[in-house]
Amino acid sequence: MGVRVAVIICTTSFLLGAFFTHWIADSVTLWQSPLTDAHLHAAAAYYSILSTMPRWMVSVFIVTATATGASLLLNVYDGRAGNIMFDGASLFLSSCALVVWGYSVIPNIARLSPRIFESGPFPSEFRQPTLEVASKNLVCSVALTGVLLLQAGRQWAEAKDGSHSKRETDTSAVADEPAAPHDLDTPRLEVARGRRRSHHDHLELDLDDDSTSTSSTRSASPRKKDGSYRKRRSIAGQTRRRSVGEAAG
């Protein structure tokens, strides 16, 4: 992935730099007013030199553009959402730039022969091709600039997602760990723990007292019952003896 992104950025920057070099001729035809024959002669002379460039130089541009398109296609083929959005848009812009360059810029430059541009009035049949080359170069430059911006946005989005996921992971890890008490809260926690311990000790003492009193009550009740029973038996015996004595008398 990183190699493909590097290839995309390097090749796109190379092509964009090549189109920026045409600013020497495009600036006098697109951004200077009024447009004179001298401006058109200067631009046409520059493009006529490009029409005589060696074929290997054209092959360099073709290979560079092919490498850009292949890298973008491989990124889109991965199927990731970020790749489809950013690399898909980059592929569309680079394809538009390639189509405009191949079907408009190259044919119009080929029509501009060096021998027909001399001093004097500019030929009217070459006025429109010269202006069209300048405007199409600007279109290609804007499209390639958009490719670089999309790749920068893709890298920024991936870095943002990575930092967000890392933050969520750290938050979940901190949430799973028990919270450590603050240094200022330590005395308060110790006082609260001491109060709970003293209260617990008092409860245990109360429970011990209740259990002791209950056991003493239970142990005393049989004795009490036994004493009252003996007392009743002695009273009944005395009454019986009295009644027997009276009967005998």
C-alpha positions in Angstrom: 0.0 0.0 0.0 2.7 2.5 0.9 4.7 1.7 -2.2 1.6 2.3 -4.4 0.9 5.6 -2.7 4.5 6.7 -3.2 4.3 5.8 -6.9 1.0 7.8 -7.3 2.4 10.9 -5.6 5.8 10.8 -7.4 4.3 10.2 -10.9 1.6 12.7 -10.4 4.0 15.3 -9.2 6.2 14.6 -12.3 3.3 15.1 -14.7 2.1 18.2 -12.9 5.6 19.7 -13.0 5.7 19.0 -16.8 2.5 20.8 -17.3 3.7 23.7 -15.1 6.6 24.3 -17.4 4.1 25.2 -20.1 3.1 28.2 -18.0 5.8 30.1 -20.0 3.6 30.1 -23.0 0.2 29.7 -21.4 0.5 32.8 -19.3 0.8 35.1 -22.3 -2.3 33.7 -24.0 -4.6 33.1 -21.0 -3.8 35.7 -18.5 -2.6 38.8 -20.4 -5.1 41.2 -22.0 -5.3 42.3 -24.7 -4.2 39.3 -26.6 -1.8 40.4 -29.4 -0.2 38.6 -32.3 3.1 38.8 -30.5 1.7 36.7 -27.6 0.3 34.2 -30.1 3.6 34.0 -31.9 5.5 33.4 -28.7 3.1 30.6 -27.6 3.0 29.0 -31.0 6.8 29.0 -31.2 7.1 27.3 -27.8 4.6 24.6 -28.7 6.2 24.0 -32.2 9.4 23.1 -30.4 7.5 20.5 -28.4 6.1 19.1 -31.6 9.7 18.1 -32.6 10.6 16.4 -29.3 12.1 12.8 -29.6 9.8 9.9 -29.3 11.5 8.6 -26.2 10.4 11.7 -24.3 6.8 11.1 -25.3 7.3 7.5 -24.1 8.4 8.7 -20.7 5.2 10.6 -20.3 3.2 7.6 -21.4 5.0 5.3 -19.0 4.6 7.7 -16.1 0.9 8.1 -16.7 0.4 4.3 -17.0 2.2 3.8 -13.7 -0.2 6.4 -12.1 -3.3 4.7 -13.5 -2.1 1.2 -12.5 -1.3 2.2 -9.0 -4.7 3.8 -8.6 -6.5 0.8 -10.0 -4.7 -1.5 -7.6 -5.7 0.7 -4.7 -9.4 0.7 -5.8 -9.3 -3.1 -6.2 -8.5 -3.5 -2.5 -12.1 -2.6 -1.8 -11.6 -0.5 1.2 -14.0 2.4 1.7 -11.2 5.0 1.9 -9.6 3.6 -1.2 -12.8 3.6 -3.2 -13.6 7.2 -2.3 -10.2 8.9 -2.5 -8.5 6.7 -5.1 -11.6 6.4 -7.1 -11.8 10.1 -7.4 -8.1 10.3 -8.1 -8.5 7.7 -10.9 -11.3 9.7 -12.4 -9.3 13.0 -12.4 -6.2 11.4 -13.8 -8.2 9.6 -16.5 -9.7 13.0 -17.5 -6.3 14.6 -17.6 -5.0 11.7 -19.8 -7.9 11.9 -22.2 -7.7 15.7 -22.5 -3.9 15.5 -23.1 -4.2 12.6 -25.6 -7.2 13.8 -27.6 -6.7 17.6 -27.5 -3.2 18.8 -26.5 -1.1 16.4 -28.6 -3.1 16.8 -31.9 -3.1 20.6 -31.6 0.6 20.7 -30.8 1.3 18.5 -33.9 -0.4 21.1 -36.1 1.9 23.8 -35.0 5.0 23.5 -37.4 8.0 25.8 -36.7 8.3 27.1 -40.2 4.9 28.8 -40.4 5.5 31.2 -37.5 7.4 34.3 -38.5 7.0 38.0 -37.9 3.8 39.5 -39.2 0.1 38.8 -38.6 -0.6 35.5 -36.9 -2.4 33.0 -39.1 -6.1 32.8 -38.1 -6.3 29.1 -38.7 -3.8 28.5 -35.9 -5.3 31.0 -33.4 -7.8 28.5 -32.0 -5.4 25.6 -31.7 -2.9 27.7 -29.8 -5.5 29.0 -27.3 -7.0 25.5 -27.0 -3.6 24.0 -26.0 -3.2 26.6 -23.3 -6.6 26.0 -21.9 -6.3 22.2 -22.0 -2.9 22.4 -20.2 -4.6 24.3 -17.5 -7.4 21.7 -17.2 -4.8 18.9 -16.9 -2.8 20.8 -14.3 -6.0 21.4 -12.2 -6.9 17.7 -12.5 -3.5 16.5 -11.4 -3.5 19.0 -8.5 -6.8 17.5 -7.4 -5.2 14.0 -7.4 -2.5 15.2 -5.1 -5.0 16.9 -2.8 -7.1 13.7 -2.7 -4.1 11.6 -1.8 -3.2 14.0 1.0 -6.8 13.9 2.3 -6.7 10.1 2.2 -3.5 10.1 4.3 -5.0 12.6 6.7 -8.2 10.5 7.1 -6.3 7.3 7.8 -4.1 9.1 10.4 -7.3 10.5 12.0 -8.9 7.1 12.1 -5.8 5.5 13.6 -5.5 8.1 16.3 -9.3 7.8 17.1 -9.1 4.0 17.3 -6.0 4.2 19.5 -7.8 6.7 21.8 -10.8 4.3 22.1 -8.4 1.5 23.0 -6.7 3.5 25.7 -10.0 4.6 27.1 -11.3 1.0 27.3 -8.1 -0.1 28.9 -8.3 2.6 31.5 -11.9 1.8 32.2 -11.1 -1.8 32.8 -8.4 -1.0 35.4 -9.5 -0.2 39.0 -9.4 3.5 39.8 -6.5 4.4 42.1 -7.4 6.7 45.0 -6.1 10.2 44.8 -3.4 11.3 47.3 -5.7 14.0 48.8 -8.6 11.4 49.3 -6.4 8.9 51.2 -7.0 10.4 54.7 -10.7 10.5 54.0 -10.8 6.9 52.9 -8.9 5.9 56.0 -11.3 7.7 58.3 -14.3 6.2 56.5 -12.8 2.7 56.8 -12.1 3.3 60.5 -15.7 4.3 61.1 -17.0 1.3 59.3 -14.7 -0.9 61.4 -15.8 0.6 64.7 -19.4 0.3 63.7 -18.9 -3.3 62.8 -17.2 -3.9 66.1 -20.1 -2.4 68.0 -22.5 -4.6 66.1 -20.5 -7.6 67.0 -20.5 -6.7 70.7 -24.2 -6.1 70.6 -24.7 -9.5 69.0 -22.5 -11.2 71.6 -24.4 -9.5 74.5 -27.8 -10.6 73.0 -26.6 -14.2 72.6 -25.2 -14.2 76.2 -28.4 -12.9 77.7 -30.5 -15.4 75.6 -28.4 -18.3 76.7 -28.5 -17.3 80.4 -32.3 -16.9 80.1 -32.6 -20.3 78.6 -30.4 -21.9 81.2 -32.3 -20.2 84.1 -35.8 -21.1 83.0 -35.6 -24.9 83.7 -34.2 -24.2 87.2 -37.0 -21.8 87.9 -39.5 -24.2 86.7 -37.9 -27.0 88.8 -38.0 -24.8 92.0 -41.6 -23.9 91.7 -42.6 -27.5 91.1 -40.8 -28.6 94.3 -42.5 -25.8 96.2 -45.9 -26.9 95.1 -45.2 -30.5 96.0 -44.1 -29.5 99.5 -47.2 -27.5 100.1 -49.4 -30.3 98.8 -47.7 -32.7 101.2 -48.2 -30.5 104.2 -51.8 -30.0 103.4 -52.3 -33.8 103.1 -50.6 -34.4 106.5 -52.8 -31.9 108.2 -56.0 -33.4 106.8 -54.8 -36.9 108.0 -54.1 -35.6 111.5 -57.4 -33.9 111.8 -59.2 -37.1 110.7 -57.3 -39.2 113.3 -58.1 -36.8 116.1 
